[in-house]
């Protein structure tokens, strides 16, 4: 069974700045605690491949996932998804919405196989716990994203 979660936040920056930041997965290490690093084959666009190195646990400190940009609408939406041959499914959807010239709404959604949690910690957790942790982490990530963009993009 897959895990799905989404969260929203308003960021006090123009839509282009926000979209450019969140569409580039190389910036994820600045706001998502489990990301060690990400490299991209080119700038964000359809079919670009990103290689993400994540810290899942002490047991799996360097989980490598290859993600492909499957949807890219400038200043609207970007979707990254694991390649078909990936051992685990992950899909990340990042949408932005114009609120005002200096305010942008971000909607961040993820879907992933809960089997990656078992891979990371060595045992299965109940789905409700994975859902709760995922939702809690997403809220923290978006608060961090807001802080990073508003402080560094001034």
Backbone bond lengths (Angstrom), bond angles and torsions (degrees), N, CA, C in turn:
res aa  C-N    CA-C-N  psi(-1)  N-CA   C-N-CA  omega(-1)  CA-C   N-CA-C  phi
1 X - - - 1.463 - - 1.528 109.68 -
2 X 1.312 116.51 138.91 1.449 121.01 -178.79 1.515 112.56 -89.23
3 X 1.305 114.83 155.91 1.459 122.87 176.86 1.518 107.30 -103.38
4 X 1.329 116.67 135.82 1.459 121.97 176.57 1.516 108.44 -131.85
5 X 1.326 115.23 137.85 1.463 120.22 177.67 1.516 108.72 -153.26
6 X 1.326 115.01 152.17 1.467 119.49 174.21 1.516 109.10 -149.94
7 X 1.321 114.39 156.10 1.460 121.57 178.87 1.520 108.12 -152.11
8 X 1.336 115.18 157.94 1.468 121.30 -178.43 1.519 109.76 -128.89
9 X 1.328 114.15 154.90 1.461 120.32 173.80 1.527 108.78 -155.42
10 X 1.321 116.34 149.74 1.467 121.84 173.37 1.519 108.42 -96.16
11 X 1.324 115.59 134.22 1.462 121.95 179.69 1.518 108.07 -120.02
12 X 1.305 115.47 133.75 1.460 121.68 -177.34 1.534 111.26 -85.64
13 X 1.311 113.84 66.98 1.463 122.94 175.15 1.524 107.77 -151.66
14 X 1.315 115.35 161.41 1.461 120.37 -179.81 1.527 110.11 -67.89
15 X 1.306 115.98 155.91 1.457 122.47 -174.26 1.528 112.71 -61.18
16 X 1.318 118.58 -37.43 1.467 121.27 -179.72 1.523 110.69 -64.06
17 X 1.318 117.68 -45.72 1.464 121.66 179.68 1.526 110.46 -60.56
18 X 1.326 115.85 -45.99 1.463 120.31 -178.16 1.529 110.31 -65.50
19 X 1.328 116.97 -47.69 1.463 119.84 -178.55 1.527 111.37 -63.24
20 X 1.309 116.84 -45.61 1.465 119.80 179.82 1.531 111.06 -57.88
21 X 1.324 116.63 -38.37 1.465 121.01 -179.02 1.528 111.40 -70.14
22 X 1.323 117.49 -50.67 1.468 119.29 -174.54 1.524 113.24 -76.98
23 X 1.321 118.37 -21.36 1.466 119.65 179.19 1.526 111.73 -78.01
24 X 1.318 117.63 -18.14 1.461 122.46 179.49 1.530 108.74 -94.48
25 X 1.325 116.72 104.15 1.464 120.74 -177.09 1.525 113.32 -63.07
26 X 1.313 117.81 -17.45 1.467 119.70 176.48 1.525 111.41 -64.43
27 X 1.337 117.93 -18.07 1.466 121.86 176.92 1.527 112.90 -84.86
28 X 1.318 118.43 -11.75 1.463 121.03 -174.51 1.523 113.59 -58.59
29 X 1.324 117.33 -32.58 1.468 119.79 -179.50 1.536 111.82 -62.69
30 X 1.323 116.71 -18.17 1.467 120.91 179.64 1.520 112.98 -80.91
31 X 1.342 117.37 -16.36 1.467 118.89 -177.04 1.522 115.12 -136.14
32 X 1.321 118.42 -8.20 1.471 122.10 177.27 1.523 108.59 -115.98
33 X 1.323 116.95 113.61 1.466 122.11 -169.81 1.527 114.98 -60.65
34 X 1.333 119.18 -28.03 1.460 120.24 -175.45 1.527 113.46 -84.16
35 X 1.316 118.49 -7.67 1.466 121.05 -176.78 1.523 110.48 -83.18
36 X 1.335 115.12 119.68 1.468 120.46 173.51 1.522 109.73 -79.49
37 X 1.339 115.45 -47.20 1.463 120.74 178.91 1.527 109.28 -168.85
38 X 1.318 114.89 161.26 1.464 121.56 174.75 1.516 107.68 -143.50
39 X 1.317 115.99 137.24 1.458 119.99 173.32 1.523 107.28 -123.13
40 X 1.323 115.20 147.58 1.460 120.63 -178.47 1.524 109.51 -122.99
41 X 1.335 115.27 146.11 1.468 120.41 -177.58 1.524 112.20 -71.34
42 X 1.315 117.94 -19.99 1.466 123.11 174.52 1.526 107.62 -165.47
43 X 1.322 115.98 -172.08 1.465 119.02 176.90 1.531 108.86 -64.43
44 X 1.338 117.86 159.48 1.464 119.84 -179.95 1.531 112.46 -57.43
45 X 1.330 114.56 127.11 1.464 122.88 178.99 1.522 107.90 -173.56
46 X 1.310 116.64 168.75 1.464 121.38 177.94 1.531 109.94 -54.62
47 X 1.327 115.84 136.63 1.468 125.57 176.29 1.526 115.51 73.43
48 X 1.332 119.10 0.59 1.459 119.10 175.23 1.534 107.81 -64.77
49 X 1.324 115.75 144.95 1.463 121.43 179.03 1.528 108.40 -108.10
50 X 1.331 114.90 131.67 1.457 121.62 176.41 1.529 108.26 -114.87
51 X 1.322 115.38 138.62 1.458 121.38 175.19 1.519 107.00 -111.05
52 X 1.334 114.67 115.84 1.463 121.54 -174.61 1.523 109.51 -109.18
53 X 1.320 116.30 129.67 1.462 123.71 176.06 1.525 106.86 -109.23
54 X 1.331 116.38 113.50 1.469 121.29 -175.50 1.523 111.45 -117.95
55 X 1.324 114.57 147.42 1.461 122.15 172.69 1.526 107.21 -92.81
56 X 1.336 117.22 106.84 1.462 120.74 177.69 1.524 110.97 -87.17
57 X 1.343 116.00 -37.44 1.462 122.18 -178.03 1.527 107.54 -174.94
58 X 1.336 116.34 175.99 1.465 119.03 174.40 1.521 110.19 -62.29
59 X 1.314 115.89 -28.51 1.468 121.98 178.75 1.534 111.06 -70.09
60 X 1.352 116.89 -35.02 1.470 122.74 -179.49 1.545 107.79 -133.35
61 X 1.333 116.43 79.24 1.469 119.36 -176.67 1.517 115.09 -78.12
62 X 1.327 117.03 -14.48 1.464 121.09 -177.24 1.526 110.87 -139.62
63 X 1.323 115.91 75.10 1.466 121.17 176.35 1.525 108.29 -83.08
64 X 1.307 117.09 120.98 1.462 121.50 -178.98 1.527 109.31 -99.82
65 X 1.326 116.02 126.03 1.457 122.55 174.12 1.520 108.65 -124.99
66 X 1.318 115.48 141.59 1.451 121.36 175.16 1.524 107.13 -107.79
67 X 1.319 115.69 124.37 1.455 122.35 -176.76 1.519 109.78 -118.37
68 X 1.316 114.82 144.97 1.466 120.96 178.78 1.520 108.22 -118.36
69 X 1.325 116.11 137.20 1.463 120.26 174.66 1.528 107.62 -75.37
70 X 1.338 115.57 114.91 1.469 119.86 -177.25 1.522 112.66 -104.38
71 X 1.328 116.96 -8.92 1.463 120.98 176.96 1.515 108.54 -153.69
72 X 1.328 116.32 133.07 1.469 120.76 -179.61 1.518 108.48 -146.70
73 X 1.322 115.83 109.59 1.465 122.33 175.38 1.520 106.72 -120.70
74 X 1.313 116.62 107.94 1.457 122.31 -174.79 1.520 111.87 -48.34
75 X 1.329 114.02 129.36 1.469 123.13 179.12 1.522 113.01 56.88
76 X 1.339 116.35 28.62 1.465 121.49 177.32 1.524 111.36 -137.10
77 X 1.344 116.36 -61.54 1.462 119.48 -171.47 1.520 111.44 -156.42
78 X 1.340 114.43 144.90 1.460 121.30 170.82 1.529 107.18 -138.51
79 X 1.338 115.48 137.54 1.462 121.01 179.14 1.520 108.51 -128.11
80 X 1.323 115.11 128.65 1.453 122.39 174.51 1.524 107.90 -115.93
81 X 1.345 115.48 141.12 1.460 120.32 -179.38 1.519 109.09 -143.07
82 X 1.324 115.81 147.45 1.462 119.76 177.53 1.521 110.21 -62.08
83 X 1.319 115.05 153.61 1.455 121.47 177.84 1.535 109.56 -68.29
84 X 1.318 116.19 158.05 1.475 121.05 -176.73 1.516 113.37 -57.06
85 X 1.315 118.37 -35.80 1.465 121.45 -177.10 1.529 113.26 -86.79
86 X 1.317 117.61 8.50 1.457 121.57 -178.71 1.533 110.77 -69.28
87 X 1.326 116.84 142.12 1.468 118.95 178.88 1.534 113.12 -68.33
88 X 1.323 117.71 -20.92 1.463 122.55 179.81 1.525 109.48 -133.72
89 X 1.314 116.36 142.15 1.467 121.95 177.42 1.522 109.57 -88.98
90 X 1.326 116.06 135.81 1.460 122.86 173.39 1.519 107.72 -146.70
91 X 1.311 115.88 135.58 1.462 121.45 175.89 1.519 107.76 -135.49
92 X 1.317 115.90 127.43 1.463 123.05 -179.48 1.523 108.82 -119.80
93 X 1.327 116.09 121.13 1.459 122.05 178.46 1.519 108.39 -114.91
94 X 1.320 116.14 127.30 1.463 122.44 -179.38 1.520 107.51 -126.06
95 X 1.324 115.35 117.78 1.459 121.17 -178.78 1.521 109.42 -120.80
96 X 1.326 115.18 145.07 1.461 120.40 175.11 1.522 108.85 -124.08
97 X 1.320 114.35 149.45 1.461 120.97 -179.57 1.527 108.78 -136.56
98 X 1.320 116.04 130.40 1.460 122.39 177.80 1.525 109.42 -67.34
99 X 1.331 116.12 126.49 1.463 121.56 174.13 1.526 108.70 -108.00
100 X 1.330 115.38 -48.16 1.465 122.78 177.10 1.528 106.30 -157.93
101 X 1.342 118.29 173.57 1.475 118.78 -177.84 1.536 114.10 -54.81
102 X 1.318 117.97 -28.18 1.467 120.02 -179.88 1.525 112.09 -123.71
103 X 1.324 116.60 30.71 1.456 119.96 176.00 1.526 109.65 -147.21
104 X 1.323 114.60 129.14 1.458 121.86 -176.76 1.520 109.36 -131.47
105 X 1.317 115.71 135.77 1.457 120.79 174.81 1.532 108.29 -92.57
106 X 1.330 116.79 133.69 1.459 122.67 177.52 1.523 108.29 -114.47
107 X 1.324 115.66 130.12 1.459 122.06 173.29 1.527 106.39 -116.91
108 X 1.325 115.94 117.66 1.463 122.85 -177.25 1.525 107.89 -114.24
109 X 1.318 116.83 122.20 1.464 121.89 179.98 1.517 110.16 -127.27
110 X 1.321 115.34 143.47 1.458 119.30 175.24 1.529 109.94 -135.33
111 X 1.308 113.64 152.22 1.464 122.99 171.90 1.523 105.76 -134.54
112 X 1.326 116.69 138.56 1.456 119.42 177.35 1.521 110.70 -157.07
113 X 1.336 115.00 159.06 1.457 121.82 175.40 1.523 109.07 -73.17
114 X 1.328 116.55 131.36 1.464 118.08 178.33 1.523 111.28 -70.35
115 X 1.332 117.48 -12.31 1.466 120.54 177.36 1.533 111.96 -63.85
116 X 1.326 117.43 -21.89 1.469 119.28 177.71 1.529 110.22 -68.17
117 X 1.336 116.98 -28.83 1.462 120.42 177.21 1.530 108.93 -66.91
118 X 1.327 117.02 -45.22 1.470 120.80 177.21 1.523 110.05 -60.29
119 X 1.321 116.80 -42.34 1.463 121.34 177.55 1.532 110.58 -58.65
120 X 1.340 116.16 -41.68 1.461 120.66 -176.74 1.513 114.48 -72.75
121 X 1.339 116.61 -41.41 1.471 118.51 -174.32 1.527 113.76 -106.50
122 X 1.338 117.05 -12.45 1.455 119.90 175.68 1.523 115.19 94.11
123 X 1.321 117.23 -2.26 1.464 120.48 177.67 1.523 109.48 -152.32
124 X 1.317 115.82 164.04 1.463 121.82 -177.06 1.524 110.53 -85.66
125 X 1.320 115.80 138.19 1.463 122.09 172.40 1.521 108.68 -108.00
126 X 1.323 117.41 151.60 1.468 119.39 174.98 1.535 110.69 -61.07
127 X 1.316 115.67 145.51 1.455 121.73 -178.15 1.525 111.99 -55.85
128 X 1.333 118.18 -39.53 1.469 119.90 -177.94 1.525 111.48 -63.61
129 X 1.313 117.98 -32.40 1.475 120.48 178.02 1.529 109.70 -71.56
130 X 1.332 116.75 -44.61 1.468 120.03 178.01 1.524 109.90 -60.19
131 X 1.336 117.39 -43.57 1.469 121.16 177.77 1.520 111.30 -59.59
132 X 1.317 117.25 -45.86 1.472 121.49 -177.97 1.532 110.82 -63.96
133 X 1.337 116.78 -46.76 1.470 120.60 179.55 1.526 110.08 -63.19
134 X 1.321 117.39 -43.35 1.464 121.59 -179.83 1.519 111.05 -60.54
135 X 1.324 117.13 -48.65 1.469 121.38 -179.32 1.534 110.75 -63.00
136 X 1.325 116.60 -42.62 1.471 121.13 178.72 1.527 110.69 -62.56
137 X 1.333 116.50 -46.12 1.472 120.19 179.04 1.525 111.30 -62.72
138 X 1.330 117.07 -41.37 1.470 119.90 -179.37 1.521 111.61 -60.31
139 X 1.316 116.75 -41.87 1.466 120.16 178.39 1.523 110.46 -62.39
140 X 1.332 116.64 -42.62 1.470 120.79 177.95 1.530 110.61 -63.88
141 X 1.330 116.00 -41.85 1.462 120.11 -179.95 1.525 111.01 -60.69
142 X 1.322 116.66 -43.28 1.464 119.34 -177.81 1.519 111.71 -68.89
143 X 1.325 117.96 -34.71 1.468 120.36 174.55 1.527 109.69 -63.21
144 X 1.333 116.40 -42.02 1.464 121.02 177.62 1.533 110.35 -65.74
145 X 1.336 117.19 -43.01 1.464 121.50 177.37 1.523 110.50 -56.79
146 X 1.310 116.62 -48.13 1.464 121.87 179.14 1.526 110.48 -56.85
147 X 1.325 115.67 -47.38 1.466 120.85 -179.90 1.524 111.41 -61.31
148 X 1.314 117.30 -47.01 1.473 121.53 -178.46 1.523 110.66 -62.62
149 X 1.315 117.54 -47.83 1.467 119.60 -177.54 1.520 111.40 -67.86
150 X 1.312 117.47 -44.20 1.469 119.62 -177.20 1.535 111.60 -69.41
151 X 1.314 117.94 -34.12 1.471 120.60 -178.65 1.520 112.65 -82.20
152 X 1.310 117.98 -40.20 1.463 120.04 -173.57 1.519 114.02 -93.99
153 X 1.304 117.12 -16.45 1.468 119.74 -176.77 1.533 112.08 -102.12
154 X 1.313 117.16 11.98 1.468 120.76 -177.15 1.517 111.90 -65.84
